[in-house]
Amino acid sequence: MKKASIYPNEAFVVESVADYFTTHSYRTAFAQNNFEPDLIAVNEEDRSDYWTIEAKGHTASITTDHNTALGQILKRMTDRNKKYAIAVPETPQMVRECRKVPLWLKQSIGLYVIFVDEKGQISIYAPDQQI
């Protein structure tokens, strides 16, 4: 059963991130099955600006869900020229989990972190930015 699109559920996170990218001249596509990333965003003006995004919501298993998102995005990192991100709700617990990923590791693999707040506002942390 799919959860409703309310904060801090995964559906809310995915829709908020898609809205953000759409308003910034990106074409977005949602996963059609479990073998695809949750969201892909391609810049309409610069097709080389391509994002692959895995999203998670706030559940009772924060650490497990965060680790799952990391594993999913790692397996999708097939092209050095694309951008890869995890998108999560900006809850204290999820922020804490994201801070556990060392900065040097995020830099090494080029991992972006996208936070979504309760209003659907987006904060993007580049691989070289401390959370």
ZABA-973362 format. One line per 4 residues: number of its first residue (from 0); their letters; for each residue x, y, z of C-alpha. Coordinates in nm, 3 decimals. Layout:
N
NUM	a	X/Y/Z  ... .
end
This chain:
131
0	mkka	0.000/0.000/0.000  0.144/0.335/-0.108  0.156/0.606/0.158  -0.019/0.938/0.107 .
4	siyp	0.172/1.234/-0.026  0.205/1.412/0.308  0.517/1.521/0.491  0.740/1.335/0.578 .
8	neaf	0.636/1.039/0.358  0.843/0.932/0.058  0.573/1.033/-0.192  0.585/1.390/-0.056 .
12	vves	0.966/1.394/-0.086  0.960/1.267/-0.446  0.685/1.508/-0.555  0.855/1.807/-0.389 .
16	vady	1.189/1.730/-0.554  1.019/1.679/-0.891  0.839/2.013/-0.853  1.168/2.185/-0.771 .
20	ftth	1.347/2.044/-1.076  1.051/2.111/-1.305  1.046/2.479/-1.205  1.420/2.495/-1.284 .
24	syrt	1.384/2.381/-1.649  1.427/2.008/-1.595  1.222/1.729/-1.741  1.142/1.469/-1.475 .
28	afaq	1.050/1.103/-1.485  0.928/0.886/-1.199  1.012/0.521/-1.134  0.778/0.278/-1.305 .
32	nnfe	0.906/-0.022/-1.109  1.147/-0.123/-0.831  1.438/-0.149/-1.075  1.443/0.222/-1.159 .
36	pdli	1.551/0.523/-0.954  1.271/0.712/-0.780  1.330/1.020/-0.992  1.534/1.126/-1.292 .
40	avne	1.574/1.494/-1.380  1.731/1.616/-1.705  1.799/1.981/-1.776  1.608/2.079/-2.091 .
44	edrs	1.876/2.333/-2.189  2.183/2.122/-2.106  2.111/1.751/-2.142  2.445/1.669/-1.980 .
48	dywt	2.296/1.800/-1.651  2.133/1.469/-1.556  2.027/1.369/-1.203  1.946/1.024/-1.065 .
52	ieak	1.767/1.049/-0.730  1.668/0.793/-0.468  1.417/0.911/-0.209  1.311/0.792/0.133 .
56	ghta	1.053/0.916/0.376  1.055/0.928/0.754  0.953/0.589/0.891  1.007/0.391/1.209 .
60	sitt	1.330/0.251/1.058  1.526/0.570/0.982  1.873/0.412/0.981  1.764/0.117/0.769 .
64	dhnt	1.584/0.341/0.520  1.882/0.577/0.494  2.120/0.285/0.440  1.885/0.143/0.178 .
68	algq	1.882/0.475/-0.010  2.263/0.483/-0.003  2.286/0.129/-0.136  2.032/0.197/-0.408 .
72	ilkr	2.207/0.512/-0.530  2.550/0.347/-0.520  2.426/0.071/-0.751  2.294/0.334/-0.994 .
76	mtdr	2.623/0.526/-1.019  2.715/0.415/-1.369  2.828/0.741/-1.532  3.079/0.987/-1.384 .
80	nkky	2.916/1.272/-1.576  2.576/1.238/-1.409  2.471/1.368/-1.069  2.350/1.128/-0.802 .
84	aiav	2.151/1.219/-0.493  1.948/1.087/-0.209  1.641/1.291/-0.115  1.497/1.275/0.235 .
88	petp	1.271/1.474/0.464  1.450/1.736/0.671  1.369/1.576/1.006  1.627/1.585/1.287 .
92	qmvr	1.666/1.206/1.269  1.725/1.199/0.893  1.966/1.495/0.907  2.159/1.309/1.175 .
96	ecrk	2.178/0.997/0.953  2.300/1.202/0.657  2.572/1.361/0.870  2.711/1.014/0.940 .
100	vplw	2.828/0.985/0.579  3.183/1.125/0.581  3.249/1.432/0.369  3.548/1.266/0.199 .
104	lkqs	3.323/0.978/0.092  3.054/1.207/-0.051  3.326/1.392/-0.240  3.482/1.070/-0.368 .
108	igly	3.160/0.930/-0.508  2.995/1.261/-0.600  2.691/1.216/-0.374  2.445/1.503/-0.336 .
112	vifv	2.199/1.518/-0.047  1.859/1.681/-0.095  1.649/1.775/0.205  1.277/1.851/0.180 .
116	dekg	1.110/2.049/0.458  0.746/2.035/0.565  0.654/2.308/0.313  0.814/2.121/0.025 .
120	qisi	1.112/2.355/0.011  1.437/2.201/-0.114  1.793/2.231/0.017  2.065/2.070/-0.195 .
124	yapd	2.405/1.988/-0.048  2.679/1.931/-0.302  2.930/1.651/-0.243  3.184/1.898/-0.102 .
128	qqi	2.941/2.066/0.140  2.918/1.972/0.504  2.565/1.897/0.622 .
end
